[in-house]
Amino acid sequence: MNECKHPRVQIVSRDEDSEFVECLECGDIFESSEFKDMNIEETKLKKES
């Protein structure tokens, strides 16, 4: 099974300190800062290849 890259997300919850998003493809819910970190790591891996 291929790992979902979470191409489409929507905000599901927000408070003063954090924001949570849900992937519309796989249904995973995670903090938006984790999503940004995932994008940074993916960009680094592409540059190293």
C-alpha positions in Angstrom: 0.0 0.0 0.0 1.4 3.4 -0.9 1.8 6.0 1.8 -0.7 8.9 1.4 1.0 12.2 0.7 -2.1 14.1 2.0 -2.7 16.1 -1.2 -6.0 17.6 0.0 -6.7 18.5 3.6 -9.3 20.5 5.5 -9.3 22.1 8.9 -11.4 20.2 11.4 -10.5 21.9 14.7 -8.7 25.0 15.8 -7.9 26.5 19.2 -5.4 29.1 20.5 -2.4 26.9 20.3 -3.0 24.4 17.5 -4.9 23.6 14.4 -5.9 20.1 13.3 -6.5 19.0 9.7 -8.0 15.9 8.1 -6.7 14.4 4.9 -9.6 14.1 2.4 -7.9 11.2 0.7 -7.1 8.8 3.6 -9.0 10.3 6.6 -5.9 10.8 8.8 -6.2 13.7 11.3 -3.1 15.4 12.5 -1.8 18.8 13.7 -1.2 21.2 10.8 2.4 21.8 12.0 3.0 18.0 11.4 1.7 18.5 7.8 4.2 21.3 7.3 7.0 19.2 8.7 6.0 16.3 6.3 6.3 18.7 3.3 9.7 20.0 4.4 11.0 16.4 4.8 9.6 15.4 1.4 11.3 18.4 -0.2 14.6 17.6 1.4 14.4 14.0 0.1 13.7 15.1 -3.4 16.7 17.5 -3.4 19.0 14.8 -2.1 18.0 12.3 -4.9 
